[in-house]
Amino acid sequence: MNTTEAKSIQSEAKKLLKKGVTAPEFSRIFFGLEGRLRFLWSTPDERHQLVRSELYRWLQQELAGLRRQEVEAFEEEVKSAADNLLH
C-alpha cells in the first residue's frame, strides 16, 4: 500500500465520520468483502502488512469508537424507556 492510497482512505473515513456514519456502514465500507481495504492486497504477505499498518489500526480504533457510541446511545434509550415505564 502506498502513502497516497492510505491518505485517500483516511480522508474518506474522516469525511464519513463527520457525516455521522454508523458502525455497520463504516465496517462494510472499509472492512467488508468489497470494502476499500480488500483491494489493497492480493497476496497473504500483502494482507499481513496491511493488517499491521498504521491505517488499519486507525480504522479499527475509529470503528471501535463508533461501536462504543452506539452502545452508549442504546443504553441511554433503554434507561429512558425504563424510566418512562416506571413513572
Distance bins in CASP14 RR format, pairs under 12 A and 6 or more apart:
PFRMAT RR
TARGET T0000
AUTHOR 0000-0000-0000
RMODE 2
METHOD distances of the structure
MODEL  1
1 7 0 0 0 0 0 1 0 0 0 0 0
1 8 0 0 0 0 0 1 0 0 0 0 0
1 9 0 0 0 0 1 0 0 0 0 0 0
1 10 0 0 0 0 0 1 0 0 0 0 0
1 36 0 0 0 0 0 1 0 0 0 0 0
1 37 0 0 0 0 1 0 0 0 0 0 0
1 38 0 0 0 0 0 1 0 0 0 0 0
1 39 0 0 0 0 0 1 0 0 0 0 0
1 40 1 0 1 0 0 0 0 0 0 0 0
1 41 1 0 0 1 0 0 0 0 0 0 0
1 42 0 0 0 0 0 1 0 0 0 0 0
1 46 1 0 0 1 0 0 0 0 0 0 0
1 47 0 0 0 0 0 1 0 0 0 0 0
1 48 0 0 0 0 0 1 0 0 0 0 0
1 49 1 0 0 1 0 0 0 0 0 0 0
1 50 1 0 0 1 0 0 0 0 0 0 0
1 51 0 0 0 0 0 1 0 0 0 0 0
1 52 0 0 0 0 0 1 0 0 0 0 0
1 53 1 0 0 1 0 0 0 0 0 0 0
1 54 0 0 0 0 0 1 0 0 0 0 0
1 55 1 0 0 1 0 0 0 0 0 0 0
1 56 0 0 0 0 1 0 0 0 0 0 0
2 8 0 0 0 0 1 0 0 0 0 0 0
2 9 0 0 0 0 0 1 0 0 0 0 0
2 40 0 0 0 0 1 0 0 0 0 0 0
2 46 0 0 0 0 0 1 0 0 0 0 0
2 49 0 0 0 0 0 1 0 0 0 0 0
2 50 0 0 0 0 0 1 0 0 0 0 0
2 53 0 0 0 0 0 1 0 0 0 0 0
2 55 0 0 0 0 0 1 0 0 0 0 0
3 9 0 0 0 0 0 1 0 0 0 0 0
3 10 0 0 0 0 0 1 0 0 0 0 0
3 53 0 0 0 0 0 1 0 0 0 0 0
3 54 0 0 0 0 0 1 0 0 0 0 0
3 55 0 0 0 0 1 0 0 0 0 0 0
4 10 0 0 0 0 0 1 0 0 0 0 0
4 11 0 0 0 0 0 1 0 0 0 0 0
4 40 0 0 0 0 0 1 0 0 0 0 0
4 55 0 0 0 0 0 1 0 0 0 0 0
5 11 0 0 0 0 0 1 0 0 0 0 0
5 12 0 0 0 0 0 1 0 0 0 0 0
5 36 0 0 0 0 1 0 0 0 0 0 0
5 37 0 0 0 0 1 0 0 0 0 0 0
5 39 0 0 0 0 1 0 0 0 0 0 0
5 40 1 0 0 1 0 0 0 0 0 0 0
5 41 0 0 0 0 0 1 0 0 0 0 0
5 50 0 0 0 0 0 1 0 0 0 0 0
5 53 0 0 0 0 0 1 0 0 0 0 0
5 55 0 0 0 0 1 0 0 0 0 0 0
6 12 0 0 0 0 0 1 0 0 0 0 0
6 13 0 0 0 0 0 1 0 0 0 0 0
6 36 0 0 0 0 0 1 0 0 0 0 0
6 37 0 0 0 0 0 1 0 0 0 0 0
6 40 0 0 0 0 1 0 0 0 0 0 0
6 49 0 0 0 0 0 1 0 0 0 0 0
6 50 0 0 0 0 1 0 0 0 0 0 0
6 53 1 0 0 1 0 0 0 0 0 0 0
6 54 1 0 0 1 0 0 0 0 0 0 0
6 55 1 0 1 0 0 0 0 0 0 0 0
6 56 0 0 0 0 1 0 0 0 0 0 0
6 57 0 0 0 0 0 1 0 0 0 0 0
6 58 0 0 0 0 1 0 0 0 0 0 0
6 59 0 0 0 0 0 1 0 0 0 0 0
7 13 0 0 0 0 0 1 0 0 0 0 0
7 14 0 0 0 0 0 1 0 0 0 0 0
7 54 0 0 0 0 0 1 0 0 0 0 0
7 55 0 0 0 0 1 0 0 0 0 0 0
7 58 0 0 0 0 0 1 0 0 0 0 0
8 14 0 0 0 0 0 1 0 0 0 0 0
8 15 0 0 0 0 0 1 0 0 0 0 0
8 36 0 0 0 0 1 0 0 0 0 0 0
8 37 0 0 0 0 0 1 0 0 0 0 0
8 39 0 0 0 0 0 1 0 0 0 0 0
8 40 0 0 0 0 0 1 0 0 0 0 0
8 55 0 0 0 0 0 1 0 0 0 0 0
9 15 0 0 0 0 0 1 0 0 0 0 0
9 16 0 0 0 0 0 1 0 0 0 0 0
9 26 0 0 0 0 0 1 0 0 0 0 0
9 29 0 0 0 0 1 0 0 0 0 0 0
9 30 1 0 0 1 0 0 0 0 0 0 0
9 31 0 0 0 0 0 1 0 0 0 0 0
9 35 0 0 0 0 1 0 0 0 0 0 0
9 36 1 0 1 0 0 0 0 0 0 0 0
9 37 1 0 0 1 0 0 0 0 0 0 0
9 38 0 0 0 0 0 1 0 0 0 0 0
9 39 0 0 0 0 0 1 0 0 0 0 0
9 40 0 0 0 0 1 0 0 0 0 0 0
9 50 0 0 0 0 0 1 0 0 0 0 0
9 53 0 0 0 0 0 1 0 0 0 0 0
9 54 0 0 0 0 0 1 0 0 0 0 0
9 55 1 0 0 1 0 0 0 0 0 0 0
9 56 0 0 0 0 1 0 0 0 0 0 0
9 58 0 0 0 0 1 0 0 0 0 0 0
9 59 1 0 0 1 0 0 0 0 0 0 0
9 62 0 0 0 0 0 1 0 0 0 0 0
10 16 0 0 0 0 0 1 0 0 0 0 0
10 17 0 0 0 0 0 1 0 0 0 0 0
10 30 0 0 0 0 0 1 0 0 0 0 0
10 36 0 0 0 0 0 1 0 0 0 0 0
10 37 0 0 0 0 0 1 0 0 0 0 0
10 53 0 0 0 0 0 1 0 0 0 0 0
10 54 0 0 0 0 1 0 0 0 0 0 0
10 55 1 0 0 1 0 0 0 0 0 0 0
10 56 0 0 0 0 0 1 0 0 0 0 0
10 57 0 0 0 0 0 1 0 0 0 0 0
10 58 1 0 0 1 0 0 0 0 0 0 0
10 59 1 0 0 1 0 0 0 0 0 0 0
10 61 0 0 0 0 0 1 0 0 0 0 0
10 62 0 0 0 0 1 0 0 0 0 0 0
11 17 0 0 0 0 0 1 0 0 0 0 0
11 18 0 0 0 0 0 1 0 0 0 0 0
11 36 0 0 0 0 0 1 0 0 0 0 0
11 55 0 0 0 0 0 1 0 0 0 0 0
11 58 0 0 0 0 0 1 0 0 0 0 0
12 18 0 0 0 0 0 1 0 0 0 0 0
12 19 0 0 0 0 0 1 0 0 0 0 0
12 21 0 0 0 0 0 1 0 0 0 0 0
12 26 0 0 0 0 0 1 0 0 0 0 0
12 29 1 0 0 1 0 0 0 0 0 0 0
12 30 0 0 0 0 1 0 0 0 0 0 0
12 35 0 0 0 0 0 1 0 0 0 0 0
12 36 1 0 0 1 0 0 0 0 0 0 0
12 37 0 0 0 0 0 1 0 0 0 0 0
12 55 0 0 0 0 0 1 0 0 0 0 0
12 59 0 0 0 0 0 1 0 0 0 0 0
12 62 0 0 0 0 0 1 0 0 0 0 0
13 19 0 0 0 0 0 1 0 0 0 0 0
13 20 0 0 0 0 0 1 0 0 0 0 0
13 21 0 0 0 0 1 0 0 0 0 0 0
13 25 0 0 0 0 0 1 0 0 0 0 0
13 26 1 0 0 1 0 0 0 0 0 0 0
13 27 0 0 0 0 0 1 0 0 0 0 0
13 29 0 0 0 0 1 0 0 0 0 0 0
13 30 1 0 0 1 0 0 0 0 0 0 0
13 31 0 0 0 0 0 1 0 0 0 0 0
13 35 0 0 0 0 0 1 0 0 0 0 0
13 36 0 0 0 0 1 0 0 0 0 0 0
13 37 0 0 0 0 0 1 0 0 0 0 0
13 55 0 0 0 0 1 0 0 0 0 0 0
13 56 0 0 0 0 0 1 0 0 0 0 0
13 58 0 0 0 0 1 0 0 0 0 0 0
13 59 1 0 0 1 0 0 0 0 0 0 0
13 60 0 0 0 0 0 1 0 0 0 0 0
13 61 0 0 0 0 0 1 0 0 0 0 0
13 62 1 0 0 1 0 0 0 0 0 0 0
13 63 0 0 0 0 1 0 0 0 0 0 0
13 66 0 0 0 0 0 1 0 0 0 0 0
14 20 0 0 0 0 0 1 0 0 0 0 0
14 21 0 0 0 0 0 1 0 0 0 0 0
14 26 0 0 0 0 0 1 0 0 0 0 0
14 55 0 0 0 0 0 1 0 0 0 0 0
14 58 0 0 0 0 0 1 0 0 0 0 0
14 59 0 0 0 0 0 1 0 0 0 0 0
14 62 0 0 0 0 1 0 0 0 0 0 0
15 21 0 0 0 0 1 0 0 0 0 0 0
15 26 0 0 0 0 0 1 0 0 0 0 0
15 29 0 0 0 0 0 1 0 0 0 0 0
16 22 0 0 0 0 1 0 0 0 0 0 0
16 23 0 0 0 0 0 1 0 0 0 0 0
16 25 1 0 0 1 0 0 0 0 0 0 0
16 26 1 0 0 1 0 0 0 0 0 0 0
16 27 0 0 0 0 0 1 0 0 0 0 0
16 28 0 0 0 0 0 1 0 0 0 0 0
16 29 1 0 0 1 0 0 0 0 0 0 0
16 30 0 0 0 0 1 0 0 0 0 0 0
16 36 0 0 0 0 0 1 0 0 0 0 0
16 59 0 0 0 0 0 1 0 0 0 0 0
16 62 0 0 0 0 1 0 0 0 0 0 0
16 63 0 0 0 0 0 1 0 0 0 0 0
16 66 0 0 0 0 1 0 0 0 0 0 0
17 23 0 0 0 0 0 1 0 0 0 0 0
17 25 0 0 0 0 0 1 0 0 0 0 0
17 26 1 0 0 1 0 0 0 0 0 0 0
17 29 0 0 0 0 0 1 0 0 0 0 0
17 30 0 0 0 0 0 1 0 0 0 0 0
17 58 0 0 0 0 0 1 0 0 0 0 0
17 59 0 0 0 0 0 1 0 0 0 0 0
17 61 0 0 0 0 0 1 0 0 0 0 0
17 62 1 0 0 1 0 0 0 0 0 0 0
17 63 0 0 0 0 0 1 0 0 0 0 0
17 65 0 0 0 0 1 0 0 0 0 0 0
17 66 1 0 0 1 0 0 0 0 0 0 0
17 69 0 0 0 0 0 1 0 0 0 0 0
18 62 0 0 0 0 0 1 0 0 0 0 0
19 25 0 0 0 0 1 0 0 0 0 0 0
19 26 0 0 0 0 0 1 0 0 0 0 0
19 29 0 0 0 0 0 1 0 0 0 0 0
20 26 0 0 0 0 1 0 0 0 0 0 0
20 62 0 0 0 0 0 1 0 0 0 0 0
20 66 0 0 0 0 1 0 0 0 0 0 0
20 69 0 0 0 0 1 0 0 0 0 0 0
20 70 0 0 0 0 0 1 0 0 0 0 0
21 27 0 0 0 0 1 0 0 0 0 0 0
21 28 0 0 0 0 1 0 0 0 0 0 0
21 29 1 0 0 1 0 0 0 0 0 0 0
21 30 0 0 0 0 0 1 0 0 0 0 0
21 59 0 0 0 0 0 1 0 0 0 0 0
21 62 0 0 0 0 1 0 0 0 0 0 0
21 63 0 0 0 0 1 0 0 0 0 0 0
21 65 0 0 0 0 0 1 0 0 0 0 0
21 66 1 0 0 1 0 0 0 0 0 0 0
21 67 0 0 0 0 0 1 0 0 0 0 0
21 69 0 0 0 0 0 1 0 0 0 0 0
21 70 0 0 0 0 0 1 0 0 0 0 0
22 28 0 0 0 0 1 0 0 0 0 0 0
22 29 0 0 0 0 0 1 0 0 0 0 0
22 63 0 0 0 0 0 1 0 0 0 0 0
22 65 0 0 0 0 0 1 0 0 0 0 0
22 66 1 0 0 1 0 0 0 0 0 0 0
22 67 0 0 0 0 1 0 0 0 0 0 0
22 69 0 0 0 0 1 0 0 0 0 0 0
22 70 1 0 0 1 0 0 0 0 0 0 0
22 73 0 0 0 0 0 1 0 0 0 0 0
22 74 0 0 0 0 0 1 0 0 0 0 0
23 29 0 0 0 0 0 1 0 0 0 0 0
23 30 0 0 0 0 0 1 0 0 0 0 0
23 31 0 0 0 0 0 1 0 0 0 0 0
23 59 0 0 0 0 0 1 0 0 0 0 0
23 60 0 0 0 0 0 1 0 0 0 0 0
23 62 0 0 0 0 1 0 0 0 0 0 0
23 63 1 0 0 1 0 0 0 0 0 0 0
23 64 0 0 0 0 1 0 0 0 0 0 0
23 65 1 0 0 1 0 0 0 0 0 0 0
23 66 1 0 1 0 0 0 0 0 0 0 0
23 67 1 0 1 0 0 0 0 0 0 0 0
23 68 0 0 0 0 1 0 0 0 0 0 0
23 69 0 0 0 0 1 0 0 0 0 0 0
23 70 1 0 1 0 0 0 0 0 0 0 0
23 71 0 0 0 0 1 0 0 0 0 0 0
23 73 0 0 0 0 0 1 0 0 0 0 0
23 74 0 0 0 0 0 1 0 0 0 0 0
24 30 0 0 0 0 0 1 0 0 0 0 0
24 31 0 0 0 0 0 1 0 0 0 0 0
24 32 0 0 0 0 0 1 0 0 0 0 0
24 63 0 0 0 0 1 0 0 0 0 0 0
24 66 0 0 0 0 1 0 0 0 0 0 0
24 67 0 0 0 0 1 0 0 0 0 0 0
24 70 0 0 0 0 1 0 0 0 0 0 0
25 31 0 0 0 0 0 1 0 0 0 0 0
25 32 0 0 0 0 0 1 0 0 0 0 0
25 35 0 0 0 0 0 1 0 0 0 0 0
25 63 0 0 0 0 0 1 0 0 0 0 0
25 66 0 0 0 0 1 0 0 0 0 0 0
25 67 0 0 0 0 0 1 0 0 0 0 0
25 70 0 0 0 0 0 1 0 0 0 0 0
26 32 0 0 0 0 0 1 0 0 0 0 0
26 35 0 0 0 0 0 1 0 0 0 0 0
26 36 0 0 0 0 0 1 0 0 0 0 0
26 37 0 0 0 0 0 1 0 0 0 0 0
26 59 0 0 0 0 1 0 0 0 0 0 0
26 60 0 0 0 0 0 1 0 0 0 0 0
26 61 0 0 0 0 0 1 0 0 0 0 0
26 62 1 0 0 1 0 0 0 0 0 0 0
26 63 1 0 1 0 0 0 0 0 0 0 0
26 64 0 0 0 0 0 1 0 0 0 0 0
26 65 0 0 0 0 1 0 0 0 0 0 0
26 66 1 0 1 0 0 0 0 0 0 0 0
26 67 0 0 0 0 1 0 0 0 0 0 0
26 69 0 0 0 0 0 1 0 0 0 0 0
26 70 0 0 0 0 0 1 0 0 0 0 0
27 33 0 0 0 0 0 1 0 0 0 0 0
27 35 0 0 0 0 1 0 0 0 0 0 0
27 36 0 0 0 0 0 1 0 0 0 0 0
27 37 0 0 0 0 0 1 0 0 0 0 0
27 59 0 0 0 0 1 0 0 0 0 0 0
27 60 0 0 0 0 1 0 0 0 0 0 0
27 62 0 0 0 0 0 1 0 0 0 0 0
27 63 1 0 1 0 0 0 0 0 0 0 0
27 64 0 0 0 0 0 1 0 0 0 0 0
27 65 0 0 0 0 0 1 0 0 0 0 0
27 66 0 0 0 0 1 0 0 0 0 0 0
27 67 0 0 0 0 1 0 0 0 0 0 0
27 70 0 0 0 0 0 1 0 0 0 0 0
28 34 0 0 0 0 1 0 0 0 0 0 0
28 35 1 0 0 1 0 0 0 0 0 0 0
28 36 0 0 0 0 0 1 0 0 0 0 0
28 37 0 0 0 0 0 1 0 0 0 0 0
28 38 0 0 0 0 0 1 0 0 0 0 0
28 63 0 0 0 0 0 1 0 0 0 0 0
29 35 1 0 0 1 0 0 0 0 0 0 0
29 36 1 0 0 1 0 0 0 0 0 0 0
29 37 0 0 0 0 1 0 0 0 0 0 0
29 38 0 0 0 0 0 1 0 0 0 0 0
29 59 0 0 0 0 1 0 0 0 0 0 0
29 62 0 0 0 0 0 1 0 0 0 0 0
29 63 0 0 0 0 0 1 0 0 0 0 0
29 66 0 0 0 0 0 1 0 0 0 0 0
30 36 1 0 1 0 0 0 0 0 0 0 0
30 37 1 0 1 0 0 0 0 0 0 0 0
30 38 0 0 0 0 1 0 0 0 0 0 0
30 39 0 0 0 0 0 1 0 0 0 0 0
30 40 0 0 0 0 0 1 0 0 0 0 0
30 50 0 0 0 0 0 1 0 0 0 0 0
30 55 0 0 0 0 1 0 0 0 0 0 0
30 56 0 0 0 0 1 0 0 0 0 0 0
30 58 0 0 0 0 0 1 0 0 0 0 0
30 59 1 0 1 0 0 0 0 0 0 0 0
30 60 0 0 0 0 1 0 0 0 0 0 0
30 62 0 0 0 0 1 0 0 0 0 0 0
30 63 1 0 0 1 0 0 0 0 0 0 0
30 66 0 0 0 0 0 1 0 0 0 0 0
31 37 1 0 0 1 0 0 0 0 0 0 0
31 38 0 0 0 0 1 0 0 0 0 0 0
31 40 0 0 0 0 0 1 0 0 0 0 0
31 50 0 0 0 0 0 1 0 0 0 0 0
31 51 0 0 0 0 0 1 0 0 0 0 0
31 55 0 0 0 0 0 1 0 0 0 0 0
31 56 0 0 0 0 1 0 0 0 0 0 0
31 59 1 0 0 1 0 0 0 0 0 0 0
31 60 0 0 0 0 1 0 0 0 0 0 0
31 62 0 0 0 0 0 1 0 0 0 0 0
31 63 1 0 0 1 0 0 0 0 0 0 0
32 38 1 0 0 1 0 0 0 0 0 0 0
32 39 0 0 0 0 0 1 0 0 0 0 0
32 59 0 0 0 0 0 1 0 0 0 0 0
32 63 0 0 0 0 0 1 0 0 0 0 0
33 39 0 0 0 0 0 1 0 0 0 0 0
35 41 0 0 0 0 0 1 0 0 0 0 0
35 59 0 0 0 0 0 1 0 0 0 0 0
36 50 0 0 0 0 0 1 0 0 0 0 0
36 55 0 0 0 0 0 1 0 0 0 0 0
36 56 0 0 0 0 0 1 0 0 0 0 0
36 59 0 0 0 0 1 0 0 0 0 0 0
37 46 0 0 0 0 0 1 0 0 0 0 0
37 47 0 0 0 0 1 0 0 0 0 0 0
37 49 0 0 0 0 0 1 0 0 0 0 0
37 50 1 0 0 1 0 0 0 0 0 0 0
37 51 0 0 0 0 1 0 0 0 0 0 0
37 53 0 0 0 0 1 0 0 0 0 0 0
37 55 0 0 0 0 1 0 0 0 0 0 0
37 56 1 0 0 1 0 0 0 0 0 0 0
37 58 0 0 0 0 0 1 0 0 0 0 0
37 59 1 0 0 1 0 0 0 0 0 0 0
37 60 0 0 0 0 0 1 0 0 0 0 0
37 63 0 0 0 0 0 1 0 0 0 0 0
38 46 0 0 0 0 0 1 0 0 0 0 0
38 47 0 0 0 0 1 0 0 0 0 0 0
38 50 0 0 0 0 1 0 0 0 0 0 0
39 46 0 0 0 0 0 1 0 0 0 0 0
39 47 0 0 0 0 0 1 0 0 0 0 0
39 50 0 0 0 0 0 1 0 0 0 0 0
40 46 1 0 0 1 0 0 0 0 0 0 0
40 47 0 0 0 0 1 0 0 0 0 0 0
40 49 0 0 0 0 1 0 0 0 0 0 0
40 50 1 0 1 0 0 0 0 0 0 0 0
40 51 0 0 0 0 0 1 0 0 0 0 0
40 53 0 0 0 0 1 0 0 0 0 0 0
40 55 0 0 0 0 1 0 0 0 0 0 0
40 56 0 0 0 0 1 0 0 0 0 0 0
40 59 0 0 0 0 0 1 0 0 0 0 0
41 47 1 0 1 0 0 0 0 0 0 0 0
41 48 0 0 0 0 1 0 0 0 0 0 0
41 49 1 0 0 1 0 0 0 0 0 0 0
41 50 1 0 1 0 0 0 0 0 0 0 0
41 51 0 0 0 0 1 0 0 0 0 0 0
41 52 0 0 0 0 0 1 0 0 0 0 0
41 53 0 0 0 0 0 1 0 0 0 0 0
41 56 0 0 0 0 0 1 0 0 0 0 0
42 49 0 0 0 0 0 1 0 0 0 0 0
42 50 0 0 0 0 0 1 0 0 0 0 0
43 49 0 0 0 0 1 0 0 0 0 0 0
43 50 0 0 0 0 0 1 0 0 0 0 0
44 50 0 0 0 0 0 1 0 0 0 0 0
44 51 0 0 0 0 0 1 0 0 0 0 0
45 51 0 0 0 0 0 1 0 0 0 0 0
45 52 0 0 0 0 0 1 0 0 0 0 0
46 52 0 0 0 0 0 1 0 0 0 0 0
46 53 0 0 0 0 0 1 0 0 0 0 0
47 53 0 0 0 0 0 1 0 0 0 0 0
47 56 0 0 0 0 0 1 0 0 0 0 0
48 56 0 0 0 0 0 1 0 0 0 0 0
49 55 0 0 0 0 0 1 0 0 0 0 0
49 56 0 0 0 0 1 0 0 0 0 0 0
50 56 1 0 1 0 0 0 0 0 0 0 0
50 57 0 0 0 0 0 1 0 0 0 0 0
50 59 0 0 0 0 0 1 0 0 0 0 0
50 60 0 0 0 0 0 1 0 0 0 0 0
51 57 0 0 0 0 1 0 0 0 0 0 0
51 59 0 0 0 0 0 1 0 0 0 0 0
51 60 0 0 0 0 1 0 0 0 0 0 0
52 60 0 0 0 0 0 1 0 0 0 0 0
53 59 0 0 0 0 1 0 0 0 0 0 0
53 60 0 0 0 0 0 1 0 0 0 0 0
54 60 0 0 0 0 0 1 0 0 0 0 0
54 61 0 0 0 0 0 1 0 0 0 0 0
55 61 0 0 0 0 0 1 0 0 0 0 0
55 62 0 0 0 0 0 1 0 0 0 0 0
56 62 0 0 0 0 0 1 0 0 0 0 0
56 63 0 0 0 0 0 1 0 0 0 0 0
57 63 0 0 0 0 0 1 0 0 0 0 0
57 64 0 0 0 0 0 1 0 0 0 0 0
58 64 0 0 0 0 0 1 0 0 0 0 0
58 65 0 0 0 0 0 1 0 0 0 0 0
59 65 0 0 0 0 0 1 0 0 0 0 0
59 66 0 0 0 0 0 1 0 0 0 0 0
60 66 0 0 0 0 0 1 0 0 0 0 0
60 67 0 0 0 0 0 1 0 0 0 0 0
61 67 0 0 0 0 0 1 0 0 0 0 0
61 68 0 0 0 0 0 1 0 0 0 0 0
62 68 0 0 0 0 0 1 0 0 0 0 0
62 69 0 0 0 0 0 1 0 0 0 0 0
63 69 0 0 0 0 0 1 0 0 0 0 0
63 70 0 0 0 0 0 1 0 0 0 0 0
64 70 0 0 0 0 0 1 0 0 0 0 0
64 71 0 0 0 0 0 1 0 0 0 0 0
65 71 0 0 0 0 1 0 0 0 0 0 0
65 72 0 0 0 0 1 0 0 0 0 0 0
65 73 0 0 0 0 0 1 0 0 0 0 0
66 72 0 0 0 0 0 1 0 0 0 0 0
66 73 0 0 0 0 0 1 0 0 0 0 0
67 73 0 0 0 0 0 1 0 0 0 0 0
67 74 0 0 0 0 0 1 0 0 0 0 0
68 74 0 0 0 0 0 1 0 0 0 0 0
68 75 0 0 0 0 0 1 0 0 0 0 0
69 75 0 0 0 0 0 1 0 0 0 0 0
69 76 0 0 0 0 0 1 0 0 0 0 0
70 76 0 0 0 0 0 1 0 0 0 0 0
70 77 0 0 0 0 0 1 0 0 0 0 0
71 77 0 0 0 0 0 1 0 0 0 0 0
71 78 0 0 0 0 0 1 0 0 0 0 0
72 78 0 0 0 0 0 1 0 0 0 0 0
72 79 0 0 0 0 0 1 0 0 0 0 0
73 79 0 0 0 0 0 1 0 0 0 0 0
73 80 0 0 0 0 0 1 0 0 0 0 0
74 80 0 0 0 0 0 1 0 0 0 0 0
74 81 0 0 0 0 0 1 0 0 0 0 0
75 81 0 0 0 0 0 1 0 0 0 0 0
75 82 0 0 0 0 0 1 0 0 0 0 0
76 82 0 0 0 0 0 1 0 0 0 0 0
76 83 0 0 0 0 0 1 0 0 0 0 0
77 83 0 0 0 0 0 1 0 0 0 0 0
77 84 0 0 0 0 0 1 0 0 0 0 0
78 84 0 0 0 0 0 1 0 0 0 0 0
78 85 0 0 0 0 0 1 0 0 0 0 0
79 85 0 0 0 0 0 1 0 0 0 0 0
79 86 0 0 0 0 0 1 0 0 0 0 0
80 86 0 0 0 0 0 1 0 0 0 0 0
80 87 0 0 0 0 0 1 0 0 0 0 0
81 87 0 0 0 0 0 1 0 0 0 0 0
END
